[in-house]
């Protein structure tokens, strides 16, 4: 029987009754089916309540509810009043799929004649047969099998989920993970389930079985799978073999069972380079470590003796020594020299001590190696693939940590953003590894307080702000906003180069101009902070009004740059691209060369039409002219007439360009 399927309850019109009372009746019908109140259900249906009404949150219909409760009488009543058995909840589950979870065969029999495909699935690829398997509903499983359910169907999930290798599991894997021994036996011996099937991550039913927490059920299912020659070398998450997973479960019987297999490879390593034996020693599992050694596990899989000593297990140290384990740690050469000047001593000490590796990372969470505090776990020194790094810590699943990694990965080619080397996850902690710099911008100014730059070109200020502008520009173009621009988040290396860091508060741009404007305003504050060499704290600057901030810099070009940041206009996303050519960023040498090569002050004053310098200033004639035309245009119509503006433009240009001429001479 062909039945119309509605995927979105919002799109399906409700039968018109009498306004508000009808909506109330529909909701009452939902509640009545939940409560299995058949009399109320009958009354509401007679009044004209919509039998296919769905709640707005999850899309449950009266039939979904009746099927979930397993009430055959209400199911039959709803069907007779036109309930659609293929109506879908928000996750795509039909009443028939829900019936597989509930496991009521009588309900399944009522629905089956009205269902087009016994193998219909929800948006995650679950069929009624898979659900019956996952929930251990044996009778429902057998009924569905007899009526054409596919035993070895692989779960087809959404495309974006498949791209990250989700989906692909079978009913056997679901039953194994759920610990349903009887279902696994039936699937294997009665229904011909494929014990060799793998999901999109390459995992098989044995891998799934080892995820269950009940050791006795795990052992029973493992025995069933092993008897059917399941592959014991398959890899799970983190490239862990079933043997490594069994050691992690600290289950001696399970390890013994796996070691009986002919094709077991006990020296395989996971993503962290650990074997089953090394893991057993780390977890202080003496009996399992001894069993592995007796079975021939290699003892050259790390400094097992040092690990056992740190665990104060003298007997295991002696046992491992008898089975060939030797002192494996060799201190680095004494002539190793760190690249960082500031962190050199701490790095040298960290380099010389033994630390268990976290993937590619060597780190020691100790105050001696702490660089800075952070929003969560702090920042520490470390070595990532032997490269000196700063390691920022977050708890696993942290929104801030996810933001940090997401932005850094999207901006790897942004040379003005701190270099991202990689990340590691270990024991509910996320380690984000970044290029190690010497100090923050705030620390730089604190170290150089009182060093005047009067009558000198402030190259540091120009270079730092240029790097900052470029970093934020590329950040905006990549679709992100920083949202936390401040001196502590600008890092300075040993050569006074600058890069932008700390993206844990960054957000994906939603299109709201205010998100970018917040970054631009923070940039304006940073311009004032930098040109004043940090003499005014950033917090104090934030308390000042816009007009006071604009008047703080001593020169017109800086004040104009700040105005552009505080009043960016409509095209905020590309605003920084135009500002990078602003005269603030012109070096004194380039200003002098411009004046020397193309003209002099008198040409500007008399506005000599064919003067090269005057042509240079007209919009469209050069990169500098366009920028100059923008930043010298007065926004306030009350500042004077056209002649006054022109005179001001001339006067400012002379200050910008000619102030270098005197010094060069």
C-alpha positions as CSV (number, residue, x, y, z in Angstrom):
1,X,0.0,0.0,0.0
2,X,1.5,3.4,-1.0
3,X,1.3,5.9,1.8
4,X,2.1,9.6,1.6
5,X,5.2,10.4,3.7
6,X,5.6,13.7,5.5
7,X,9.1,14.5,6.5
8,X,8.4,17.8,8.2
9,X,5.5,18.2,10.5
10,X,5.6,22.0,10.0
11,X,4.8,21.6,6.3
12,X,1.7,19.4,6.7
13,X,-1.6,21.3,7.0
14,X,-3.8,20.5,9.9
15,X,-7.5,19.8,9.1
16,X,-9.6,22.9,9.8
17,X,-12.0,22.5,12.7
18,X,-12.9,25.3,15.0
19,X,-9.7,27.3,15.6
20,X,-8.1,27.2,19.0
21,X,-10.2,24.3,20.3
22,X,-8.9,22.1,17.4
23,X,-5.3,22.8,18.3
24,X,-6.0,22.0,21.9
25,X,-7.7,18.7,20.8
26,X,-4.7,17.8,18.8
27,X,-2.4,18.2,21.7
28,X,-4.8,16.3,23.9
29,X,-4.8,13.5,21.4
30,X,-1.0,13.3,21.7
31,X,-1.2,13.1,25.5
32,X,-4.1,10.6,25.4
33,X,-2.0,8.2,23.3
34,X,1.0,8.6,25.6
35,X,-1.2,7.8,28.6
36,X,-2.9,4.9,26.7
37,X,-6.3,6.5,27.5
38,X,-8.3,4.8,24.7
39,X,-11.7,6.3,25.7
40,X,-10.3,9.8,25.5
41,X,-8.6,8.9,22.2
42,X,-12.0,7.8,20.8
43,X,-13.7,11.0,22.0
44,X,-11.1,13.3,20.4
45,X,-11.2,11.5,17.1
46,X,-15.0,11.8,17.0
47,X,-14.6,15.5,17.6
48,X,-12.4,15.8,14.6
49,X,-8.9,15.9,16.2
50,X,-6.1,15.5,13.6
51,X,-5.0,11.8,13.7
52,X,-1.8,12.8,12.0
53,X,-1.0,15.8,14.1
54,X,2.7,16.0,15.1
55,X,4.3,17.9,18.0
56,X,6.5,20.8,17.0
57,X,9.6,19.8,18.9
58,X,10.4,16.2,17.8
59,X,7.5,15.4,15.4
60,X,5.8,12.7,17.4
61,X,2.4,11.7,16.2
62,X,-0.4,9.9,18.0
63,X,0.5,6.7,16.2
64,X,4.2,7.1,17.1
65,X,3.1,7.3,20.8
66,X,0.8,4.4,20.6
67,X,3.4,2.2,18.9
68,X,6.0,3.2,21.6
69,X,3.7,2.1,24.4
70,X,2.8,-1.1,22.5
71,X,-1.0,-0.7,22.8
72,X,-2.4,-2.7,19.9
73,X,-5.9,-1.5,20.5
74,X,-5.0,2.2,20.2
75,X,-2.8,1.5,17.2
76,X,-5.6,-0.3,15.5
77,X,-8.1,2.5,16.3
78,X,-5.7,5.2,14.9
79,X,-5.1,3.2,11.7
80,X,-8.8,2.9,11.2
81,X,-9.1,6.7,11.5
82,X,-6.5,7.3,8.8
83,X,-3.3,7.4,10.8
84,X,-0.3,7.3,8.4
85,X,2.2,4.5,9.3
86,X,4.9,6.1,7.3
87,X,4.7,9.5,9.0
88,X,8.2,10.6,10.0
89,X,9.5,12.2,13.2
90,X,12.3,14.8,12.9
91,X,14.9,12.1,12.9
92,X,13.1,10.3,10.1
93,X,11.7,7.4,12.2
94,X,8.3,6.1,11.2
95,X,5.9,4.3,13.5
96,X,7.1,1.1,11.9
97,X,10.7,1.8,12.9
98,X,9.6,2.7,16.4
99,X,7.8,-0.6,16.5
100,X,11.1,-2.4,16.0
101,X,12.4,-0.7,19.2
102,X,9.3,-1.5,21.2
103,X,9.4,-5.1,20.0
104,X,5.7,-5.8,20.0
105,X,5.1,-8.3,17.2
106,X,1.3,-7.7,17.2
107,X,1.9,-4.0,16.5
108,X,4.3,-4.9,13.8
109,X,1.7,-7.1,12.2
110,X,-0.8,-4.3,12.2
111,X,1.6,-1.9,10.5
112,X,3.4,-4.2,8.1
113,X,0.6,-4.4,5.4
114,X,0.5,-0.6,5.3
115,X,4.3,-0.1,4.9
116,X,5.9,0.1,1.5
117,X,9.3,-1.2,2.5
118,X,10.2,-3.4,5.5
119,X,13.7,-2.0,5.2
120,X,12.7,1.7,5.4
121,X,15.2,3.7,7.5
122,X,15.5,7.0,9.4
123,X,17.9,9.8,8.5
124,X,20.7,8.0,10.4
125,X,20.1,4.7,8.4
126,X,18.4,2.7,11.2
127,X,15.8,0.2,10.1
128,X,13.2,-1.5,12.3
129,X,15.4,-4.7,12.1
130,X,18.5,-2.8,13.3
131,X,16.5,-1.2,16.1
132,X,15.2,-4.6,17.2
133,X,18.7,-5.9,17.2
134,X,20.1,-2.9,19.1
135,X,17.4,-3.2,21.8
136,X,17.5,-7.0,22.1
137,X,13.9,-7.7,20.9
138,X,14.3,-11.3,19.8
139,X,10.7,-12.0,18.7
140,X,10.5,-8.8,16.7
141,X,13.8,-9.6,15.1
142,X,12.5,-13.0,13.9
143,X,9.2,-11.6,12.7
144,X,11.0,-8.9,10.6
145,X,13.5,-11.4,9.2
146,X,10.7,-13.7,8.1
147,X,9.1,-10.7,6.3
148,X,12.1,-9.7,4.3
149,X,14.3,-7.6,6.5
150,X,17.9,-7.5,5.3
151,X,20.3,-8.9,7.9
152,X,23.5,-7.5,6.5
153,X,22.3,-4.1,5.4
154,X,24.9,-1.4,6.2
155,X,23.6,1.8,7.8
156,X,23.4,4.6,5.3
157,X,23.6,8.0,7.1
158,X,23.6,11.6,6.1
159,X,26.3,12.7,3.6
160,X,28.1,15.0,5.9
161,X,28.3,12.2,8.5
162,X,29.7,9.8,5.9
163,X,32.4,12.3,5.1
164,X,33.7,11.9,8.7
165,X,33.3,8.1,8.3
166,X,30.2,7.8,10.4
167,X,27.6,5.1,9.6
168,X,28.1,1.7,7.9
169,X,27.2,-0.4,10.9
170,X,25.1,-3.6,10.7
171,X,22.5,-5.2,13.0
172,X,25.2,-7.6,14.3
173,X,27.3,-4.7,15.4
174,X,24.4,-3.1,17.1
175,X,23.6,-6.3,19.0
176,X,27.2,-6.8,20.0
177,X,27.5,-3.3,21.3
178,X,24.3,-3.6,23.2
179,X,25.5,-6.8,24.9
180,X,22.5,-8.9,23.6
181,X,24.0,-12.4,23.6
182,X,20.9,-14.2,22.3
183,X,20.5,-11.7,19.4
184,X,24.1,-12.1,18.4
185,X,23.7,-15.9,18.5
186,X,20.5,-15.8,16.4
187,X,22.0,-13.4,13.9
188,X,25.1,-15.6,13.4
189,X,23.6,-19.0,13.5
190,X,20.0,-18.6,12.2
191,X,20.1,-15.6,9.9
192,X,23.6,-15.7,8.4
193,X,24.9,-12.4,9.6
194,X,28.3,-11.5,8.1
195,X,30.9,-11.6,10.9
196,X,33.4,-9.9,8.6
197,X,31.3,-6.8,7.9
198,X,32.9,-3.5,8.8
199,X,31.5,0.0,9.3
200,X,32.8,3.1,7.6
201,X,35.6,3.4,10.2
202,X,36.7,-0.1,9.5
203,X,35.4,-1.5,12.8
204,X,33.7,-5.0,13.0
205,X,31.3,-6.6,15.5
206,X,34.2,-7.6,17.8
207,X,35.3,-4.0,18.1
208,X,31.7,-3.0,19.0
209,X,31.4,-5.8,21.5
210,X,34.4,-4.5,23.4
211,X,32.6,-1.2,23.9
212,X,30.0,-2.7,26.2
213,X,30.6,-2.3,30.0
214,X,29.3,-5.7,31.1
215,X,32.4,-8.0,31.1
216,X,30.5,-11.2,31.2
217,X,28.3,-10.3,28.2
218,X,31.4,-9.1,26.4
219,X,33.2,-12.4,27.0
220,X,30.1,-14.4,25.8
221,X,29.7,-12.3,22.6
222,X,33.4,-12.4,22.0
223,X,33.4,-16.2,22.2
224,X,30.5,-16.4,19.7
225,X,32.3,-14.1,17.3
226,X,35.7,-15.9,17.7
227,X,34.0,-19.2,16.9
228,X,32.8,-17.7,13.6
229,X,36.4,-16.6,12.8
230,X,36.0,-12.9,13.3
231,X,39.0,-10.8,12.4
232,X,41.1,-10.1,15.6
233,X,43.5,-7.7,13.9
234,X,40.8,-5.1,13.0
235,X,41.4,-1.6,14.3
236,X,39.0,0.6,16.3
237,X,39.2,4.2,17.3
238,X,42.8,5.4,17.9
239,X,43.9,2.3,15.8
240,X,43.4,0.1,18.9
241,X,43.3,-3.6,18.3
242,X,40.8,-5.9,20.1
243,X,43.7,-7.0,22.3
244,X,44.6,-3.5,23.3
245,X,40.9,-2.8,24.0
246,X,40.7,-5.9,26.2
247,X,43.7,-4.7,28.2
248,X,42.0,-1.3,28.6
249,X,39.0,-3.2,30.1
250,X,41.5,-4.8,32.6
251,X,39.9,-8.2,31.8
252,X,42.3,-11.1,32.1
253,X,39.8,-13.7,30.8
254,X,39.1,-11.6,27.7
255,X,42.8,-11.2,27.1
256,X,43.4,-15.0,27.5
257,X,40.6,-15.7,25.0
258,X,42.1,-13.4,22.4
259,X,45.6,-14.7,22.8
260,X,44.3,-18.2,22.0
261,X,43.7,-17.1,18.4
262,X,46.2,-18.2,15.7
263,X,46.4,-14.9,13.9
264,X,46.6,-12.6,16.9
265,X,49.4,-10.0,16.6
266,X,50.2,-9.0,20.2
267,X,52.8,-6.4,19.3
268,X,50.6,-4.1,17.2
269,X,50.6,-0.5,18.3
270,X,47.9,2.1,18.5
271,X,48.1,5.7,17.4
272,X,50.1,6.6,20.5
273,X,52.7,3.9,19.7
274,X,51.6,1.7,22.6
275,X,51.4,-2.1,22.5
276,X,49.1,-4.3,24.7
277,X,52.1,-5.0,27.0
278,X,53.1,-1.5,27.5
279,X,49.5,-0.5,28.2
280,X,49.3,-3.3,30.8
281,X,52.5,-2.1,32.5
282,X,51.2,1.5,32.6
283,X,47.8,0.3,34.0
284,X,49.6,-1.8,36.7
285,X,48.1,-5.0,35.4
286,X,50.7,-7.4,36.5
287,X,48.9,-10.6,35.6
288,X,48.0,-9.4,32.1
289,X,51.6,-8.2,31.6
290,X,53.0,-11.6,32.7
291,X,50.5,-13.4,30.5
292,X,51.6,-11.3,27.5
293,X,55.2,-11.9,28.2
294,X,54.7,-15.7,28.5
295,X,52.9,-15.6,25.1
296,X,55.9,-13.9,23.5
297,X,55.1,-10.2,23.6
298,X,58.2,-8.1,22.9
299,X,59.6,-6.1,25.8
300,X,61.3,-3.4,23.7
301,X,58.1,-1.4,23.3
302,X,59.1,1.5,25.6
303,X,60.9,1.9,28.9
304,X,58.9,-0.7,30.6
305,X,61.3,-0.9,33.6
306,X,61.1,2.8,34.2
307,X,57.3,2.7,34.1
308,X,57.1,-0.2,36.5
309,X,59.5,1.5,38.9
310,X,57.4,4.7,38.8
311,X,54.4,2.4,39.8
312,X,56.6,1.0,42.7
313,X,56.1,-2.5,41.4
314,X,59.5,-4.2,42.2
315,X,58.2,-7.7,41.3
316,X,57.1,-6.6,37.9
317,X,60.5,-4.8,37.3
318,X,62.2,-8.1,38.1
319,X,59.8,-10.1,35.9
320,X,60.3,-7.8,33.0
321,X,64.0,-7.9,33.3
322,X,64.0,-11.7,33.2
323,X,62.0,-11.4,30.0
324,X,64.5,-9.2,28.2
325,X,63.3,-5.7,29.2
326,X,66.2,-3.2,29.5
327,X,66.7,0.4,30.4
328,X,65.4,2.0,27.2
329,X,65.6,5.7,27.9
330,X,68.7,7.5,26.7
331,X,69.0,11.2,27.8
332,X,69.4,13.6,24.9
333,X,72.8,14.8,24.0
334,X,74.1,17.4,26.5
335,X,75.0,19.9,23.7
336,X,71.4,20.3,22.7
337,X,70.5,24.0,22.6
338,X,67.0,25.5,22.6
339,X,66.0,28.1,20.1
340,X,64.0,30.2,22.6
341,X,66.0,32.7,24.6
342,X,63.4,33.4,27.2
343,X,62.3,29.8,27.8
344,X,65.7,28.2,27.1
345,X,66.5,26.8,30.6
346,X,63.1,25.2,31.1
347,X,63.1,23.8,27.6
348,X,66.5,22.3,28.1
349,X,65.4,20.6,31.3
350,X,62.2,19.3,29.7
351,X,64.2,18.0,26.8
352,X,66.5,16.0,29.1
353,X,63.9,14.2,31.2
354,X,61.8,11.2,30.4
355,X,58.1,11.9,29.8
356,X,55.6,9.4,28.2
357,X,54.5,10.7,24.8
358,X,51.0,11.9,24.1
359,X,50.9,11.0,20.5
360,X,53.5,13.3,19.0
361,X,53.7,15.5,22.1
362,X,56.1,15.6,25.0
363,X,54.8,17.7,27.9
364,X,55.0,17.9,31.7
365,X,52.1,19.7,33.4
366,X,54.2,21.4,36.1
367,X,54.6,25.1,37.2
368,X,58.2,25.0,36.1
369,X,57.1,24.7,32.4
370,X,54.0,26.9,32.6
371,X,54.0,29.9,30.2
372,X,50.7,31.6,31.0
373,X,47.3,31.2,32.4
374,X,44.4,30.7,30.0
375,X,40.6,30.5,30.0
376,X,40.8,26.8,31.0
377,X,43.9,24.7,31.5
378,X,46.8,27.1,31.1
379,X,49.7,27.2,28.5
380,X,52.8,25.0,28.9
381,X,56.1,24.4,27.2
382,X,56.3,21.2,25.1
383,X,57.8,19.4,22.1
384,X,55.7,18.5,19.2
385,X,57.6,16.2,16.8
386,X,60.7,17.6,18.5
387,X,59.7,21.2,17.7
388,X,59.6,23.7,20.6
389,X,55.9,24.6,21.1
390,X,53.5,26.4,23.4
391,X,50.7,24.0,24.4
392,X,47.3,25.4,25.2
393,X,45.1,23.1,27.3
394,X,41.4,22.6,27.2
395,X,39.1,20.0,28.7
396,X,37.8,17.5,26.1
397,X,34.6,18.8,24.4
398,X,35.4,22.4,25.3
399,X,33.6,24.9,23.1
400,X,36.6,27.2,23.5
401,X,39.0,24.4,22.5
402,X,36.9,23.5,19.5
403,X,36.8,27.2,18.4
404,X,40.6,27.5,18.8
405,X,41.4,24.4,16.6
406,X,38.7,25.2,14.0
407,X,40.0,28.8,13.5
408,X,43.7,27.7,13.4
409,X,43.0,25.0,10.9
410,X,41.1,27.4,8.7
411,X,43.9,29.9,8.8
412,X,47.0,27.7,8.4
413,X,48.1,29.8,5.4
414,X,47.7,33.1,7.3
415,X,51.3,33.9,8.0
416,X,50.3,36.6,10.5
417,X,48.4,34.1,12.7
418,X,50.4,32.0,15.2
419,X,51.6,28.7,13.6
420,X,49.4,25.7,14.4
421,X,51.4,22.4,14.6
422,X,48.6,20.0,15.6
423,X,46.6,18.8,18.6
424,X,46.4,15.7,20.8
425,X,43.6,14.2,23.0
426,X,44.4,12.3,26.1
427,X,42.4,11.5,29.3
428,X,39.6,14.0,28.6
429,X,42.1,16.8,27.8
430,X,42.8,18.6,24.5
431,X,46.3,19.8,23.8
432,X,46.7,22.5,21.1
433,X,50.3,22.9,20.0
434,X,51.4,26.3,18.7
435,X,54.6,28.1,17.7
436,X,56.5,29.2,20.8
437,X,57.0,33.0,21.0
438,X,59.0,35.0,23.5
439,X,56.4,37.4,25.0
440,X,53.1,39.1,24.5
441,X,52.7,42.6,23.2
442,X,51.9,43.7,26.7
443,X,55.0,42.1,28.1
444,X,57.1,43.7,25.3
445,X,56.1,47.2,26.3
446,X,56.5,46.5,30.0
447,X,60.1,45.4,29.2
448,X,60.8,48.5,27.1
449,X,59.1,51.1,29.2
450,X,60.7,54.5,29.0
451,X,62.6,53.9,25.7
452,X,61.5,57.0,23.8
453,X,61.2,57.1,20.0
454,X,60.9,60.9,19.7
455,X,62.3,62.2,16.4
456,X,62.7,58.5,15.3
457,X,60.7,56.4,13.1
458,X,58.6,53.9,15.2
459,X,59.2,50.9,12.9
460,X,58.1,48.5,15.6
461,X,54.7,50.1,16.0
462,X,54.1,50.1,12.2
463,X,55.3,46.5,11.7
464,X,53.3,45.1,14.6
465,X,50.1,46.9,13.6
466,X,50.6,45.9,9.9
467,X,50.9,42.2,11.0
468,X,47.8,42.6,13.2
469,X,45.7,44.2,10.4
470,X,46.7,41.5,7.9
471,X,45.9,38.8,10.4
472,X,42.5,40.1,11.2
473,X,41.8,40.9,7.5
474,X,42.5,37.3,6.5
475,X,40.6,36.0,9.5
476,X,37.5,38.0,8.3
477,X,37.9,36.8,4.8
478,X,38.1,33.2,6.0
479,X,34.7,33.7,7.6
480,X,35.7,34.2,11.3
481,X,35.8,37.1,13.7
482,X,38.2,37.2,16.7
483,X,36.1,38.9,19.4
484,X,39.0,39.1,21.9
485,X,41.6,41.4,20.4
486,X,43.9,42.7,23.1
487,X,47.7,43.1,23.8
488,X,47.9,39.7,25.6
489,X,46.7,38.0,22.4
490,X,49.5,39.5,20.2
491,X,52.7,37.5,20.4
492,X,56.2,38.8,19.8
493,X,59.0,36.5,18.7
494,X,62.8,36.8,19.3
495,X,63.2,39.0,16.1
496,X,60.3,41.4,17.2
497,X,58.0,39.8,14.6
498,X,54.3,39.7,15.6
499,X,51.5,37.3,15.2
500,X,47.9,37.0,16.4
501,X,46.9,34.2,18.8
502,X,44.1,33.1,21.2
503,X,41.0,32.2,19.1
504,X,39.1,30.4,21.8
505,X,36.4,33.1,21.8
506,X,36.3,33.5,18.0
507,X,33.1,32.8,16.2
508,X,32.0,32.0,12.7
509,X,30.7,35.2,11.1
510,X,26.9,35.1,10.9
511,X,26.7,38.1,8.6
512,X,26.0,40.5,11.5
513,X,28.1,43.7,10.8
514,X,28.4,44.2,14.6
515,X,30.6,41.1,15.0
516,X,33.2,42.6,12.6
517,X,32.7,46.1,14.0
518,X,33.7,44.8,17.5
519,X,37.0,43.6,16.0
520,X,37.5,46.9,14.2
521,X,36.9,48.9,17.3
522,X,39.3,46.7,19.2
523,X,41.9,47.4,16.5
524,X,41.4,51.1,17.0
525,X,42.1,50.7,20.7
526,X,45.2,48.7,19.8
527,X,46.5,51.4,17.4
528,X,46.3,53.9,20.3
529,X,47.9,51.4,22.7
530,X,50.8,50.6,20.4
531,X,51.6,54.2,19.2
532,X,51.6,55.2,22.9
533,X,54.0,52.3,23.6
534,X,51.7,50.7,26.2
535,X,51.9,53.7,28.5
536,X,48.2,53.8,28.8
537,X,46.7,50.4,29.8
538,X,44.4,48.7,27.4
539,X,41.7,48.5,30.1
540,X,41.9,52.3,30.6
541,X,41.6,52.9,26.9
542,X,38.4,50.9,26.8
543,X,36.9,53.2,29.3
544,X,37.6,56.4,27.2
545,X,35.1,57.8,24.8
546,X,35.6,57.6,21.0
547,X,36.5,61.3,20.6
548,X,39.1,61.2,23.4
549,X,40.7,58.1,21.8
550,X,40.9,59.7,18.4
551,X,42.6,62.8,19.8
552,X,45.3,60.8,21.8
553,X,47.7,60.2,18.9
554,X,50.0,63.2,18.1
555,X,49.7,63.0,14.3
556,X,46.9,63.3,11.8
557,X,47.5,60.1,9.9
558,X,47.1,58.0,13.0
559,X,44.0,59.9,14.1
560,X,42.5,59.3,10.7
561,X,43.3,55.6,10.7
562,X,41.5,55.3,14.1
563,X,38.5,57.2,12.7
564,X,38.3,54.6,9.8
565,X,38.3,51.8,12.4
566,X,35.6,53.3,14.5
567,X,33.4,54.4,11.6
568,X,34.0,51.7,8.9
569,X,30.9,52.4,6.8
570,X,28.8,49.6,5.3
571,X,31.3,47.2,3.7
572,X,32.8,46.0,7.0
573,X,34.1,42.6,5.8
574,X,36.6,44.1,3.3
575,X,37.2,47.2,5.2
576,X,40.7,46.3,6.3
577,X,41.9,45.6,2.8
578,X,41.7,49.3,1.9
579,X,43.3,50.4,5.2
580,X,46.5,48.5,4.6
581,X,47.5,51.2,2.1
582,X,46.8,54.0,4.6
583,X,49.7,56.6,5.0
584,X,50.1,55.4,8.6
585,X,51.8,52.3,7.1
586,X,54.1,54.3,4.8
587,X,57.7,54.2,5.9
588,X,59.6,57.5,6.2
589,X,62.0,56.3,3.5
590,X,59.1,55.7,1.0
591,X,57.6,59.2,1.9
592,X,60.9,60.8,1.2
593,X,61.5,59.0,-2.1
594,X,58.0,60.0,-3.2
595,X,58.6,63.7,-2.6
596,X,62.1,63.6,-4.0
597,X,61.1,61.8,-7.2
598,X,57.9,63.4,-8.2
599,X,57.7,67.0,-7.0
600,X,57.9,69.5,-4.2
601,X,55.8,71.4,-1.7
602,X,55.2,74.4,-3.9
603,X,53.6,72.2,-6.6
604,X,51.0,71.2,-4.1
605,X,50.4,74.7,-2.7
606,X,49.8,76.3,-6.1
607,X,48.1,73.1,-7.4
608,X,50.2,72.9,-10.5
609,X,48.0,70.8,-12.9
610,X,50.8,68.8,-14.5
611,X,52.9,68.3,-11.3
612,X,53.7,64.6,-10.8
613,X,53.0,64.8,-7.1
614,X,49.6,66.3,-7.6
615,X,48.8,63.6,-10.1
616,X,49.9,61.0,-7.6
617,X,47.3,62.3,-5.1
618,X,44.4,62.0,-7.5
619,X,42.1,59.0,-7.0
620,X,42.9,56.1,-9.4
621,X,46.5,57.1,-10.3
622,X,48.2,54.8,-7.9
623,X,47.8,52.7,-4.8
624,X,48.9,55.5,-2.5
625,X,46.7,58.1,-4.1
626,X,43.6,56.0,-3.6
627,X,44.4,55.5,0.0
628,X,45.4,59.1,0.5
629,X,42.2,60.3,-1.1
630,X,40.2,58.2,1.2
631,X,41.9,59.1,4.5
632,X,42.1,62.8,3.8
633,X,38.4,63.2,2.9
634,X,36.6,65.0,5.7
635,X,33.5,63.2,6.8
636,X,32.0,66.1,8.8
637,X,30.2,68.6,6.5
638,X,30.5,71.3,9.2
639,X,34.3,71.4,9.0
640,X,34.3,74.1,6.4
641,X,34.0,74.9,2.7
642,X,35.7,73.1,-0.2
643,X,38.6,75.5,-0.2
644,X,39.3,75.0,3.5
645,X,39.2,71.2,3.0
646,X,41.6,71.4,0.0
647,X,44.0,73.5,2.0
648,X,43.8,71.1,4.9
649,X,44.4,68.2,2.6
650,X,47.5,70.0,1.2
651,X,48.7,70.9,4.7
652,X,48.3,67.3,6.0
653,X,50.1,65.8,3.0
654,X,53.0,68.1,3.5
655,X,53.2,67.0,7.2
656,X,53.0,63.3,6.2
657,X,55.5,63.4,3.3
658,X,57.7,66.4,3.9
659,X,58.3,65.8,7.6
660,X,60.8,63.1,6.5
661,X,62.5,65.4,4.0
662,X,64.0,67.6,6.6
663,X,65.5,64.7,8.5
664,X,66.8,63.0,5.4
665,X,68.7,66.1,4.4
